[in-house]
Every structure is written in structure tokens, then in C-alpha cells.
Amino acid sequence: MTRYANNPAAVQALVQPECVHRDVYIDPEIFRLETRHLFANTWIYVGHASQIPNTGDYLTSDIGDQPVMAARHSDGSIRVFYNRCPHKGTKIASEACGNAGKFFRCPYHAWSFKTDGSLLAIPFKKGYDGTGLEESEAAKGLTPVGATHVYRDFIFARLARSGFDFEHYFGASLSSIDNMVDRSPEGKLALEGPPLRYMHPCNWKMLVENQTDTCHPMVAHESSAGTAVSVWEREQAKGGRKPMAVEVYAPFMAPYEFFEKMGIRVWPNGHGHTGVTTSIHADYSAVPGYFEQMVAAYGEERAKAVLGESRHNTIYFPNIMVKGPIQTLRVFKPIAANRTLVESYTFRLVGAPDTLFERTLMYNRLINAPTSIVGHDDLEMYERAQLGLHADGFEWVNVQRLYQPGELDDETAVVGGTSERQMRNQFHAWAKFMTMSMRPEGADQAQYHEAAE
């Protein structure tokens, strides 16, 4: 039985101003609809231009359940296609990244395609004489996604052919990417190394919510970060510089008052960030020579403004989080209603001291790796929640902390740092993009889609 397909009103009803229904996390039908609607209507991060610097370079990724590939064309542009041959549907590329040379070649029947996706050649083509192949969809080559946009080397794609344009969708939230890139004296990032991959037995939205949940660190991480801090407090009497690892762990044990003071900023369409006034990244040790490089590049006033912005976690709805001060990006890839693959990437600030990249790598290993002691705290909470939501005692999940009756959706606002406003913001966007292309039972598809836009 399907309850939600072609029923936008039922989907909308899952999201209330101060709570959401458990089906958004556990219902397989909702998950299938997310891959069909939510991930098609939103702009999704695909990769970074530094991964494909040369003609013929490519990378592969997924948007919801759709395999895609981004390629560098001979004119320097980046194109994003569905990763399937128009002949038999075989995936063109199976590696995470590589170089195709001058053209892509299907490994099944050797159909080949230019780096802009257009059809180049078909072996023994006379077999198609008189068949009308030239008029078919297959003759057009690799199918491009609905829209592609490269912003400061970050590659985004939208599967849907119509919908919010890039600027309308992200708006002022792009300032977090700007800040991360501007931390390089050369204004450039380089993604280096493969991501740390970590499978989670939970719904992808739990991970996204957790990025702006500031009431859990001092509780869930007490046994890990708390222990690290206790050991340092015992050992520091011996003297010596505070280890970089302790600088990374210690802020997780900050009190509620610290996180409340941090503040949260929400933006339209589900984006937002913690760390408006300060963050857990604000007090890392200075790296010799770095500030001087920034002053030489930007002038003192601009350098202070860039480095003084210490945003904690920025959510780009629906499924990535960036940390500007530590130069990491996490992608939360939905696999099933109860399974999510997390990929954690690290960026080098081009032209900056190596110590900064060392800190980035250490942070990623200590916090985001499958071997992280902090990450396992969160993992256990996600797993418990995924199981607990099947209990029939109560069907709703509360997101009411610091809720203000009548608070507006799709607005830019700054609120207290322990508010759940960003979670409510994300679920408003979830309902909007889930239903904007959903056809009600018996409705005309074209008319409904036009009205939804």
C-alpha cells in the first residue's frame, strides 16, 4: 500500500511547526520519494574542480539513487552527465576518478563519446542504417543532468530540468564557501586525497540534523572527548605545549552557555550554520607566518575579517556540511531509509603553511574516521534513534527547542546557539522540495508542475 506517492498533502502533513512524523526517517516509501523528488529538485554537490584539472579527467558520484559523472571538456568547461551508456545502460565509469583521454568508451559495446557527452562513434555502424537511430535519444550521447553550476570550483548539479536557479537556491549561504576559499592566500582550494568513508545504520537526515545540534556534545561525547581532556589536565602540569589533538577534542566539552552564545544563522531553502559569534574552531594555535601571508594577499582589514569568521558547521541542504575554519566537507549519501554513507573530504589552502593542512587531516581522522572515538559516540546515538523510532508509544519527533509560535519559514535569521530552528528550517525545505514536482492523484502533470514553481 502506498500512502504518500501522488499525495503531496500527506507528505506535507509529516512536517509540523514544532515536530516531524517518524515516517520521515523510517518509511521506505518516503525514502523512495526522496530519491525521486527531493534529490531531483535541489542542487547537490558532485565534486570539486581540483579533482579534474585536465581534459578528459572525470569523477563519479551519486545524486540520490542516480549515478552521475563530471568531466572536464576540451574547452576547460565541466559537464555533468548521468553515468550510463545510452545504448544498454552500462555505467561508463566505475572508478571514483580518472582520465578518459580524448573520449569516453563504453566497456560493453565500445560506443564512444566526446568529453562534452556527444556521441563520437559506434562500432560497425552500418548495422543501424535505415533504422532511424539518428533520430533517437541514444544518438544524442550521454544525457546531461538538468543543470550544472560551478561555484568557486565546487561543482553542483540539479537533476530536474526546471526549478530554482543556483543563485536563488543558495543565496547568502554561499558566504560560507567564500570564507573557506578566501582563507587561502591565493584564493584557491585543492581537494587532496580520497575521502574517509563511513557507513551509518541510520537515516541520512539524522546526520544532517546533528551538524547543528549543540545540546549533545557535552553529553554524547563525555566518555571520549571528556576523557581526552581529563588526561590532558592531568598531564599538563608536566609542562609543554598543548597537543594539536587536545585542541581539537577539548571544545566538544564546552558547556551549554558556550554553545548558546555561538548563535545559529538560518537561510532560506534549508541552509544554515552554527557559530555566528564564535565556534569550537576559534581558539586553535596561530600558525607562524600565515597571518602575514593573508595580509600580503588581502590587506590587514580584509585578512582579519576572513580569519575572524569562525563558523562551526554550515549545512547546505539537503546533504553536505562544510567547515570553513578547518577546511573539511562531509557528504551524507542516502543508501536506504536506514543506511547512510558518509564521505569526509579534506582541502588544502593553496599557498598556506603545511601546518594548516596537517591540522585539517588530524581533525578529519580524529572526528570523522571510522576509527574516530568521537564519531562512534554519534553513531551509537543514530543507531539507537533509528531503532527507537519503531516503538509505537509515540509517532512524532520533537524539534521544539526555542520555538517561537509564528516564526517565519524561508527567512534569514540569527537565533540562540542551542535552538532547533535550523532543524525546523531543514524540514520546511524538505517538505517544499519533496512536493514541488509531486502530482496529486488525478491532477494534470504539466499544470501541477507549473503551479508548484
C-alpha positions as CSV (number, residue, x, y, z in Angstrom):
1,M,0.0,0.0,0.0
2,T,1.3,3.5,-0.9
3,R,0.3,6.3,1.4
4,Y,2.5,9.1,0.1
5,A,3.0,8.7,-3.7
6,N,1.0,11.3,-5.6
7,N,-0.2,12.6,-2.3
8,P,1.6,15.9,-1.6
9,A,-0.8,16.8,1.2
10,A,0.1,13.6,3.1
11,V,3.8,14.4,2.7
12,Q,3.3,18.0,3.9
13,A,1.4,16.7,6.9
14,L,4.5,14.9,8.1
15,V,6.1,18.2,9.0
16,Q,4.5,20.3,11.7
17,P,5.9,23.6,13.0
18,E,7.4,22.0,16.1
19,C,7.6,18.3,15.3
20,V,8.0,15.8,12.5
21,H,6.5,12.4,12.0
22,R,8.7,9.3,12.4
23,D,7.9,8.2,8.9
24,V,10.4,10.8,7.5
25,Y,13.1,8.6,9.0
26,I,11.9,5.1,8.8
27,D,9.4,4.7,6.0
28,P,10.9,3.0,2.8
29,E,8.2,4.7,0.6
30,I,9.3,8.1,1.9
31,F,12.9,7.3,1.1
32,R,12.0,6.3,-2.5
33,L,10.1,9.5,-2.9
34,E,13.1,11.5,-1.6
35,T,15.3,10.0,-4.3
36,R,12.7,10.8,-7.0
37,H,11.7,14.3,-5.8
38,L,13.8,15.9,-3.1
39,F,17.2,15.0,-4.6
40,A,16.0,15.8,-8.1
41,N,14.7,19.3,-7.2
42,T,17.6,20.5,-5.1
43,W,21.2,21.4,-6.0
44,I,23.5,18.6,-5.0
45,Y,27.3,18.8,-4.5
46,V,29.0,16.5,-7.1
47,G,32.7,17.2,-6.6
48,H,35.5,19.8,-6.8
49,A,37.2,21.1,-9.9
50,S,40.6,20.4,-8.4
51,Q,39.8,16.7,-8.8
52,I,39.5,17.0,-12.6
53,P,42.1,19.6,-13.7
54,N,42.9,18.2,-17.2
55,T,40.9,17.5,-20.3
56,G,39.3,14.0,-20.1
57,D,39.5,13.9,-16.3
58,Y,36.3,12.7,-14.7
59,L,34.9,11.9,-11.3
60,T,31.8,9.8,-10.4
61,S,29.2,10.4,-7.7
62,D,25.5,9.8,-7.0
63,I,22.6,12.2,-6.6
64,G,20.1,10.3,-4.6
65,D,20.0,6.9,-6.3
66,Q,21.2,8.3,-9.7
67,P,24.8,7.6,-10.8
68,V,26.4,10.7,-12.3
69,M,29.8,11.7,-13.6
70,A,31.5,15.1,-14.0
71,A,34.0,15.5,-16.8
72,R,36.5,18.2,-17.9
73,H,35.8,19.1,-21.6
74,S,38.5,20.2,-24.1
75,D,37.4,23.8,-23.7
76,G,38.0,23.7,-20.0
77,S,34.3,23.6,-19.0
78,I,32.9,21.0,-16.6
79,R,29.9,18.9,-17.7
80,V,27.8,16.6,-15.5
81,F,26.0,13.6,-17.1
82,Y,24.1,10.6,-16.0
83,N,26.7,7.8,-15.7
84,R,25.0,5.4,-18.2
85,C,25.5,4.5,-21.8
86,P,22.5,5.4,-24.0
87,H,22.8,2.0,-25.6
88,K,22.3,-0.7,-23.0
89,G,22.6,1.4,-19.8
90,T,26.0,0.2,-18.8
91,K,27.8,2.6,-16.4
92,I,30.5,4.4,-18.4
93,A,32.8,5.0,-15.5
94,S,33.2,2.7,-12.4
95,E,36.2,4.3,-10.8
96,A,35.9,7.2,-8.3
97,C,38.0,9.4,-10.7
98,G,40.3,9.0,-13.6
99,N,41.2,10.3,-17.1
100,A,39.4,9.1,-20.2
101,G,41.8,10.6,-22.7
102,K,40.1,12.3,-25.7
103,F,36.9,10.3,-25.3
104,F,34.8,8.0,-23.1
105,R,34.3,4.5,-24.3
106,C,31.6,2.2,-23.0
107,P,33.1,-1.1,-21.7
108,Y,30.3,-3.2,-23.1
109,H,29.9,-2.4,-26.8
110,A,32.5,0.3,-27.3
111,W,30.1,3.2,-28.1
112,S,32.3,6.2,-27.6
113,F,31.5,9.8,-26.6
114,K,33.3,13.1,-26.6
115,T,34.2,14.8,-23.3
116,D,31.1,17.0,-23.8
117,G,29.0,13.9,-23.9
118,S,28.1,13.9,-27.6
119,L,28.2,10.7,-29.5
120,L,31.5,10.1,-31.2
121,A,31.4,6.7,-32.8
122,I,29.6,3.3,-32.9
123,P,31.4,0.2,-33.9
124,F,30.2,-1.4,-37.2
125,K,27.7,1.4,-37.5
126,K,26.2,0.3,-40.8
127,G,24.1,-2.1,-38.8
128,Y,22.0,0.9,-37.9
129,D,21.5,2.1,-41.5
130,G,17.8,2.7,-42.1
131,T,16.8,2.1,-38.5
132,G,16.2,5.8,-37.6
133,L,19.0,5.7,-35.0
134,E,20.0,9.3,-35.8
135,E,16.5,10.5,-34.6
136,S,16.6,8.5,-31.3
137,E,17.6,9.6,-27.9
138,A,20.5,7.2,-27.9
139,A,22.1,9.2,-30.8
140,K,22.3,12.3,-28.6
141,G,25.0,10.8,-26.5
142,L,25.4,10.9,-22.7
143,T,22.4,12.5,-21.1
144,P,23.3,15.7,-19.2
145,V,21.7,16.4,-15.9
146,G,19.1,19.2,-15.7
147,A,21.5,21.9,-14.7
148,T,25.2,22.3,-13.7
149,H,26.9,25.2,-11.9
150,V,30.5,25.5,-10.7
151,Y,30.9,28.0,-7.9
152,R,34.5,28.7,-6.8
153,D,35.4,25.3,-8.0
154,F,32.6,23.5,-6.2
155,I,30.6,21.5,-8.7
156,F,26.8,21.4,-8.1
157,A,24.1,19.8,-10.2
158,R,20.3,19.7,-10.3
159,L,18.6,16.7,-11.9
160,A,15.4,18.4,-12.7
161,R,15.3,20.4,-15.9
162,S,13.4,23.2,-14.3
163,G,13.3,24.6,-10.8
164,F,15.2,27.1,-8.5
165,D,18.3,28.5,-10.2
166,F,21.6,28.2,-8.4
167,E,21.7,31.8,-7.0
168,H,18.0,31.6,-5.9
169,Y,18.6,28.3,-4.2
170,F,21.7,29.2,-2.2
171,G,21.6,32.9,-1.9
172,A,23.7,34.4,1.0
173,S,24.6,30.9,2.3
174,L,27.4,30.8,-0.3
175,S,29.3,33.1,2.1
176,S,30.5,30.0,4.0
177,I,32.1,28.6,0.8
178,D,33.5,32.1,0.1
179,N,35.1,32.2,3.6
180,M,36.7,28.8,3.2
181,V,38.2,29.6,-0.2
182,D,39.3,33.1,0.9
183,R,41.4,31.5,3.7
184,S,43.9,30.6,1.1
185,P,46.3,33.5,0.3
186,E,45.8,32.6,-3.3
187,G,42.0,32.3,-3.0
188,K,42.1,28.7,-4.1
189,L,41.4,25.2,-2.6
190,A,42.8,21.9,-3.6
191,L,40.9,18.7,-2.6
192,E,43.6,16.2,-1.6
193,G,43.4,12.5,-1.0
194,P,40.4,10.2,-1.0
195,P,37.6,10.7,1.4
196,L,37.2,8.8,4.7
197,R,34.1,6.6,4.1
198,Y,31.9,5.5,7.0
199,M,28.6,3.6,6.7
200,H,25.9,4.5,9.3
201,P,22.9,2.3,10.1
202,C,20.5,5.2,10.2
203,N,18.5,7.7,8.0
204,W,20.6,10.4,6.3
205,K,18.6,13.2,7.9
206,M,19.7,12.3,11.4
207,L,23.3,13.1,10.4
208,V,22.3,16.4,8.8
209,E,20.3,17.4,11.9
210,N,23.2,16.5,14.2
211,Q,25.5,19.0,12.5
212,T,23.6,21.9,14.1
213,D,22.6,20.1,17.3
214,T,24.6,21.8,20.0
215,C,22.9,20.2,23.0
216,H,24.5,16.8,22.5
217,P,28.4,17.3,22.5
218,M,28.8,17.6,26.3
219,V,26.6,14.6,26.8
220,A,27.2,12.1,24.0
221,H,31.0,12.9,23.8
222,E,31.7,12.9,27.6
223,S,33.3,9.5,27.5
224,S,35.6,10.3,24.5
225,A,36.4,13.9,24.3
226,G,35.8,14.3,28.0
227,T,38.4,11.6,28.8
228,A,40.9,13.2,26.4
229,V,40.5,16.5,28.2
230,S,40.8,14.8,31.6
231,V,44.1,13.1,30.6
232,W,45.5,16.4,29.4
233,E,44.5,18.3,32.5
234,R,46.4,15.7,34.5
235,E,49.5,15.7,32.2
236,Q,49.8,19.5,31.5
237,A,51.4,20.0,35.0
238,K,54.5,18.4,33.4
239,G,54.7,21.4,31.1
240,G,54.9,21.5,27.3
241,R,52.7,22.8,24.5
242,K,49.1,21.6,24.3
243,P,48.9,18.9,21.6
244,M,47.0,19.6,18.5
245,A,44.7,16.7,19.2
246,V,43.7,18.2,22.6
247,E,42.9,21.5,20.8
248,V,40.6,19.5,18.5
249,Y,38.9,17.5,21.3
250,A,38.6,20.0,24.1
251,P,35.9,22.3,22.7
252,F,33.5,19.3,22.4
253,M,33.2,19.5,26.2
254,A,32.3,23.2,26.3
255,P,29.2,24.0,28.4
256,Y,25.7,24.8,27.1
257,E,26.4,28.5,27.7
258,F,29.2,28.4,25.2
259,F,27.1,26.9,22.5
260,E,24.2,29.2,23.2
261,K,26.5,32.2,22.8
262,M,27.7,30.8,19.5
263,G,24.4,31.5,17.8
264,I,22.8,29.9,14.7
265,R,22.0,31.6,11.4
266,V,19.3,30.2,9.2
267,W,18.9,30.9,5.5
268,P,16.0,30.1,3.1
269,N,15.8,26.7,1.4
270,G,17.1,24.7,4.4
271,H,20.6,26.1,4.7
272,G,22.2,27.4,7.9
273,H,25.2,27.3,10.2
274,T,26.2,27.2,13.8
275,G,28.9,29.6,15.0
276,V,27.8,33.2,14.4
277,T,29.9,34.9,17.0
278,T,32.4,32.2,17.9
279,S,32.8,28.4,17.5
280,I,34.8,25.4,18.6
281,H,37.4,26.3,16.0
282,A,38.0,29.8,17.2
283,D,40.9,29.2,19.6
284,Y,43.4,27.0,17.7
285,S,47.0,28.0,18.0
286,A,48.3,30.5,15.5
287,V,50.4,29.2,12.6
288,P,53.7,31.2,12.2
289,G,53.7,33.2,9.0
290,Y,50.1,32.5,8.0
291,F,48.6,35.8,9.0
292,E,51.4,37.7,7.3
293,Q,50.7,35.8,4.1
294,M,47.0,36.7,4.4
295,V,47.8,40.4,5.0
296,A,50.1,40.5,2.0
297,A,47.3,38.9,-0.2
298,Y,44.2,40.8,1.1
299,G,45.4,43.7,3.3
300,E,45.2,43.7,7.1
301,E,41.5,44.6,7.4
302,R,40.3,42.0,5.0
303,A,42.6,39.4,6.4
304,K,41.3,39.9,9.9
305,A,37.7,39.7,8.6
306,V,38.3,36.4,6.8
307,L,40.1,34.8,9.7
308,G,37.8,36.2,12.3
309,E,34.9,34.4,10.8
310,S,34.9,31.1,12.7
311,R,31.7,29.4,11.6
312,H,31.3,25.9,13.0
313,N,29.2,23.7,10.7
314,T,27.4,25.1,7.6
315,I,24.6,22.9,6.2
316,Y,24.0,23.1,2.5
317,F,20.6,21.4,2.2
318,P,20.0,18.7,1.7
319,N,23.1,16.7,2.3
320,I,26.5,18.4,2.7
321,M,28.3,20.2,5.6
322,V,31.4,22.4,5.3
323,K,33.8,23.6,8.0
324,G,35.5,26.7,6.7
325,P,38.0,27.2,9.6
326,I,39.2,23.6,9.3
327,Q,38.7,23.0,5.5
328,T,36.6,19.9,5.5
329,L,33.4,18.8,3.7
330,R,31.1,15.9,4.6
331,V,28.6,14.4,2.2
332,F,25.7,12.4,3.6
333,K,24.7,9.9,0.9
334,P,21.4,8.2,1.2
335,I,21.6,4.4,0.6
336,A,18.3,3.2,2.2
337,A,15.8,4.5,4.8
338,N,18.1,3.1,7.5
339,R,21.5,3.4,5.8
340,T,23.7,6.3,5.0
341,L,27.3,6.5,3.6
342,V,29.3,9.5,4.9
343,E,32.2,10.8,2.9
344,S,34.6,13.2,4.6
345,Y,36.9,15.3,2.4
346,T,39.9,17.5,3.2
347,F,41.1,20.6,1.4
348,R,44.5,22.2,1.3
349,L,44.6,26.0,1.4
350,V,46.8,26.7,-1.7
351,G,49.8,28.8,-0.7
352,A,49.2,28.5,3.0
353,P,51.6,26.8,5.5
354,D,51.6,23.0,5.6
355,T,50.7,23.0,9.3
356,L,47.2,24.1,8.4
357,F,46.7,21.1,6.2
358,E,48.2,18.9,8.9
359,R,45.5,20.2,11.3
360,T,42.8,19.5,8.7
361,L,44.0,15.9,8.3
362,M,44.2,15.4,12.0
363,Y,40.7,16.8,12.6
364,N,39.3,14.5,9.9
365,R,40.9,11.4,11.3
366,L,40.1,12.2,15.0
367,I,36.5,13.2,14.4
368,N,35.2,11.8,11.1
369,A,37.0,8.5,10.5
370,P,35.6,5.0,11.2
371,T,38.4,4.8,13.8
372,S,37.3,8.1,15.5
373,I,36.4,7.8,19.1
374,V,34.1,10.9,18.8
375,G,32.4,9.6,15.7
376,H,31.4,6.4,17.4
377,D,29.5,8.3,20.1
378,D,27.3,9.8,17.4
379,L,27.0,6.5,15.6
380,E,25.6,4.8,18.7
381,M,23.0,7.7,19.1
382,Y,21.9,7.4,15.5
383,E,21.5,3.7,15.7
384,R,19.5,3.9,18.9
385,A,17.3,6.5,17.4
386,Q,16.7,4.5,14.2
387,L,15.6,1.6,16.3
388,G,13.7,3.6,18.9
389,L,11.6,5.3,16.3
390,H,9.9,2.0,15.5
391,A,8.4,2.0,19.0
392,D,4.7,2.7,18.8
393,G,4.4,4.7,22.0
394,F,4.7,8.0,20.2
395,E,4.9,8.7,16.5
396,W,6.3,12.2,16.5
397,V,9.9,13.7,16.9
398,N,10.1,16.9,18.8
399,V,12.1,19.8,17.3
400,Q,10.6,22.5,19.6
401,R,13.6,23.9,21.4
402,L,13.4,27.7,21.4
403,Y,10.5,27.6,19.1
404,Q,8.6,30.8,18.6
405,P,5.0,30.4,17.6
406,G,4.5,32.1,14.2
407,E,8.2,32.1,13.3
408,L,8.6,32.5,9.6
409,D,9.9,30.0,7.1
410,D,12.3,30.8,4.3
411,E,13.8,33.8,6.1
412,T,17.3,34.8,7.2
413,A,17.5,34.9,10.9
414,V,20.0,34.7,13.8
415,V,18.9,32.8,16.9
416,G,20.3,31.3,20.1
417,G,23.0,28.7,19.6
418,T,21.1,25.9,21.3
419,S,17.9,26.4,19.2
420,E,16.5,23.7,17.0
421,R,15.4,26.4,14.5
422,Q,17.8,25.1,11.8
423,M,16.3,21.6,12.1
424,R,12.8,23.1,11.6
425,N,14.3,25.1,8.7
426,Q,15.6,21.9,7.1
427,F,12.2,20.1,7.4
428,H,10.3,23.1,5.9
429,A,12.7,22.8,2.9
430,W,12.3,19.1,2.9
431,A,8.5,19.3,2.6
432,K,8.8,22.1,-0.1
433,F,11.2,20.3,-2.4
434,M,9.6,16.9,-1.8
435,T,6.2,18.1,-3.1
436,M,7.1,20.8,-5.7
437,S,7.0,18.2,-8.5
438,M,4.7,15.6,-7.0
439,R,1.5,15.2,-8.9
440,P,-1.7,14.8,-6.8
441,E,-3.9,11.8,-7.8
442,G,-5.8,12.6,-11.0
443,A,-4.1,16.0,-11.5
444,D,-2.6,17.1,-14.8
445,Q,1.2,16.8,-14.5
446,A,2.1,19.8,-16.6
447,Q,-0.4,22.1,-14.9
448,Y,0.6,21.0,-11.4
449,H,4.3,21.4,-12.1
450,E,3.8,24.9,-13.4
451,A,1.8,25.8,-10.3
452,A,4.4,24.3,-8.0
453,E,7.1,26.5,-9.5
